């Protein structure tokens, strides 16, 4: 089984891109499934089910979605192996733009849209900087010049990635993306012992543990202060 991790900012078009790409993979008679990770709510699993795609959904709730993802991904891989899928797509929303859900040796895709702002690539951390493939969406809404400038900004942040334009509505570019996601020579049966490409966001301060009061006397653990003095 091949495993692919897809992440990106909220509403960047991840689900639409995955749906169109799986359509192309199904034409090659490849059995594909999706594991959808999110925080509080998602109905994307309904879209996958309507398309006849096996799907599992996980909501992190009060937990960091990155920590929730890495705590559950091995069980998801076992599910995929048991069902004998050819390709399992893990979809995770990078809600803080600091997320780092990529695993060494596992293909990583970051989806980002042209409407997010020309400086957005600089604001996204490992989720964009360590991706193998960067998919840019909503290119039909902006001018050709804007598309090229945005792609150039992405290339500056991650010069080693393959940068592609995919239209989540029409599916333009999804076939080309599908050819990069599945490789018969690659196989993933377990993630035990593998490592993340980048450490996850630091946590474990008093607020992580349920503290709600404000003030220095209530702040313990991993705390960082702004420099406000001259």
DAPEVEN-V571653 format. One record per residue. N is the residue number from 0. RES is the residue in one letter. SS is DSSP state (H for helix, E for strand, L for the rest). NEAR is the number of other C-alpha atoms within 12 Angstrom. Layout:
N&RES&SS&NEAR / N&RES&SS&NEAR
This chain:
0&X&L&31 / 1&X&E&35 / 2&X&E&42 / 3&X&E&43 / 4&X&E&44 / 5&X&E&45 / 6&X&E&52 / 7&X&E&47 / 8&X&L&36 / 9&X&L&25 / 10&X&L&25 / 11&X&L&34 / 12&X&L&36 / 13&X&H&41 / 14&X&H&42 / 15&X&H&31 / 16&X&H&44 / 17&X&H&51 / 18&X&H&40 / 19&X&H&31 / 20&X&H&40 / 21&X&H&38 / 22&X&H&29 / 23&X&H&27 / 24&X&H&30 / 25&X&H&25 / 26&X&H&15 / 27&X&L&17 / 28&X&L&14 / 29&X&L&26 / 30&X&L&27 / 31&X&E&39 / 32&X&E&41 / 33&X&E&44 / 34&X&E&41 / 35&X&E&41 / 36&X&E&45 / 37&X&E&35 / 38&X&L&26 / 39&X&L&17 / 40&X&L&17 / 41&X&L&24 / 42&X&L&20 / 43&X&H&31 / 44&X&H&29 / 45&X&H&19 / 46&X&H&21 / 47&X&H&30 / 48&X&H&19 / 49&X&H&13 / 50&X&L&22 / 51&X&L&18 / 52&X&L&31 / 53&X&E&28 / 54&X&E&31 / 55&X&E&30 / 56&X&E&31 / 57&X&E&33 / 58&X&E&28 / 59&X&L&25 / 60&X&L&17 / 61&X&L&17 / 62&X&L&23 / 63&X&L&31 / 64&X&H&34 / 65&X&H&41 / 66&X&H&29 / 67&X&H&27 / 68&X&H&38 / 69&X&H&32 / 70&X&H&20 / 71&X&H&26 / 72&X&H&39 / 73&X&H&24 / 74&X&H&21 / 75&X&H&33 / 76&X&H&37 / 77&X&H&22 / 78&X&H&25 / 79&X&H&33 / 80&X&H&25 / 81&X&H&15 / 82&X&L&19 / 83&X&L&21 / 84&X&L&30 / 85&X&L&33 / 86&X&E&43 / 87&X&E&43 / 88&X&E&46 / 89&X&E&43 / 90&X&E&47 / 91&X&E&50 / 92&X&E&44 / 93&X&L&39 / 94&X&L&27 / 95&X&L&23 / 96&X&L&30 / 97&X&L&29 / 98&X&L&38 / 99&X&L&42 / 100&X&L&48 / 101&X&L&42 / 102&X&E&36 / 103&X&L&24 / 104&X&L&23 / 105&X&L&36 / 106&X&E&34 / 107&X&E&38 / 108&X&E&44 / 109&X&E&51 / 110&X&E&48 / 111&X&E&49 / 112&X&E&38 / 113&X&H&37 / 114&X&H&24 / 115&X&H&28 / 116&X&L&21 / 117&X&L&23 / 118&X&L&20 / 119&X&H&24 / 120&X&H&36 / 121&X&H&23 / 122&X&H&22 / 123&X&L&32 / 124&X&L&31 / 125&X&H&34 / 126&X&H&46 / 127&X&H&45 / 128&X&H&37 / 129&X&L&37 / 130&X&L&41 / 131&X&L&35 / 132&X&E&38 / 133&X&E&43 / 134&X&E&46 / 135&X&E&45 / 136&X&E&40 / 137&X&L&34 / 138&X&L&32 / 139&X&L&22 / 140&X&L&16 / 141&X&L&20 / 142&X&L&14 / 143&X&H&15 / 144&X&H&15 / 145&X&H&22 / 146&X&H&29 / 147&X&H&20 / 148&X&H&21 / 149&X&H&35 / 150&X&H&33 / 151&X&H&24 / 152&X&H&28 / 153&X&H&41 / 154&X&H&27 / 155&X&H&19 / 156&X&H&26 / 157&X&L&26 / 158&X&L&20 / 159&X&L&16 / 160&X&L&25 / 161&X&E&28 / 162&X&E&34 / 163&X&E&35 / 164&X&E&35 / 165&X&L&37 / 166&X&L&34 / 167&X&L&33 / 168&X&L&22 / 169&X&L&20 / 170&X&L&27 / 171&X&L&26 / 172&X&L&27 / 173&X&H&31 / 174&X&H&29 / 175&X&H&25 / 176&X&H&35 / 177&X&H&34 / 178&X&H&19 / 179&X&H&28 / 180&X&H&36 / 181&X&L&34 / 182&X&L&20 / 183&X&L&15 / 184&X&L&10 / 185&X&L&18 / 186&X&L&24 / 187&X&L&31 / 188&X&L&28 / 189&X&L&23 / 190&X&L&26 / 191&X&L&18 / 192&X&L&11 / 193&X&L&17 / 194&X&L&17 / 195&X&E&28 / 196&X&L&23 / 197&X&L&22 / 198&X&L&22 / 199&X&L&27 / 200&X&L&23 / 201&X&L&18 / 202&X&L&19 / 203&X&L&18 / 204&X&E&17 / 205&X&L&20 / 206&X&L&21 / 207&X&L&18 / 208&X&L&17 / 209&X&L&14 / 210&X&L&16 / 211&X&L&12 / 212&X&L&13 / 213&X&L&11 / 214&X&L&13 / 215&X&H&13 / 216&X&H&10 / 217&X&H&16 / 218&X&L&21 / 219&X&L&20 / 220&X&E&17 / 221&X&L&15 / 222&X&L&17 / 223&X&L&12 / 224&X&L&10 / 225&X&L&7 / 226&X&L&6 / 227&X&L&5 / 228&X&L&5 / 229&X&L&4
